[in-house]
Amino acid sequence: MSSAAAPPDPLIADRGPPLPAGAQSHRAIGPFDAESIPAGLFRLHRLKAGAWGIVTIRAGGIRFVWDDAEGGARDLTAPASILVPPEVPHHLEKAGSVELAIAFWS
């Protein structure tokens, strides 16, 4: 299902490539709380080529970790949204209570 919805503003974008103009949301998962976040999100993973993710923190907070050569992490506290570009390894770490959702764009 495609959506013409705009990405959240402001949108944290620590890594490239940026979300292309004309990108559309095609899938959303969540909301999840700290206990229902899929276990795979806490392990190193990456999005496939041509897919971007937008992780939106609706309540509470979580730690977002970049697992690429540049490394780094962000403690995200609601309201916050971070752009995850294709093929960049990353994972989440619990930081207390949280409610988050993820939208996938292409």
C-alpha positions in Angstrom: 0.0 0.0 0.0 1.5 3.4 -1.0 1.0 6.6 0.9 1.6 10.1 -0.1 2.2 11.1 3.5 5.2 13.3 4.2 8.0 12.1 6.5 8.0 13.6 10.0 9.6 17.0 10.5 12.0 17.3 12.1 13.7 14.1 10.9 17.1 13.2 12.3 19.3 12.1 9.4 22.8 11.0 10.7 23.6 8.9 7.6 23.1 9.1 3.9 21.8 8.7 1.4 18.8 11.0 2.1 15.2 10.0 1.6 14.7 10.7 -2.2 12.2 13.3 -3.3 9.0 11.5 -4.2 9.6 8.5 -1.9 6.5 6.9 -0.6 5.7 5.0 2.5 4.7 1.5 1.6 4.6 -0.4 5.0 4.4 0.4 8.7 4.8 -1.7 11.8 4.0 -1.0 15.4 3.4 0.7 17.6 5.5 -1.4 19.9 6.3 -1.0 23.6 9.6 -2.0 25.3 8.3 -5.6 25.7 6.8 -6.1 22.2 9.6 -4.7 20.0 10.7 -7.6 17.7 13.9 -9.2 19.0 15.6 -8.8 15.6 15.6 -5.0 16.1 18.0 -5.5 19.0 20.5 -7.3 16.8 22.6 -5.9 14.0 20.5 -5.7 10.9 20.2 -3.5 7.8 17.5 -2.5 5.3 17.7 -3.8 1.7 18.9 -1.6 -1.2 16.3 1.0 -2.1 14.5 0.9 1.3 14.6 3.6 4.0 13.1 3.3 7.5 11.8 6.0 9.7 11.8 5.0 13.4 9.4 7.3 15.3 9.6 7.4 19.1 6.0 8.2 20.3 6.7 8.0 24.1 9.7 7.3 26.3 13.0 6.7 24.8 15.4 4.2 23.2 19.1 4.1 22.1 19.7 3.8 18.4 23.2 2.4 17.5 24.9 2.7 14.1 27.0 -0.4 13.4 28.9 0.8 10.4 32.5 1.9 10.2 31.6 5.5 11.4 29.8 4.1 14.4 28.0 6.2 17.0 24.7 6.1 18.9 21.8 8.4 19.7 19.5 8.4 22.7 16.1 9.2 21.2 13.4 10.6 23.4 9.8 11.3 22.3 8.9 13.0 20.2 11.7 12.0 17.8 12.1 10.4 14.3 15.3 9.0 12.8 15.9 8.2 9.2 17.6 4.8 8.5 19.0 4.6 5.0 19.4 1.4 2.9 22.2 -1.1 3.7 23.5 0.8 6.8 23.9 -1.7 9.7 22.3 -0.7 13.0 20.4 -1.9 16.1 18.3 -0.7 19.0 19.1 -0.9 22.7 16.5 -0.7 25.4 16.6 2.5 27.6 13.4 2.1 29.7 9.8 2.5 28.7 9.2 3.3 25.0 6.5 3.3 22.3 7.8 3.3 18.8 6.6 2.7 15.3 8.5 2.1 12.0 7.5 3.2 8.5 9.3 1.8 5.4 9.8 4.1 2.4 11.0 3.5 -1.1 
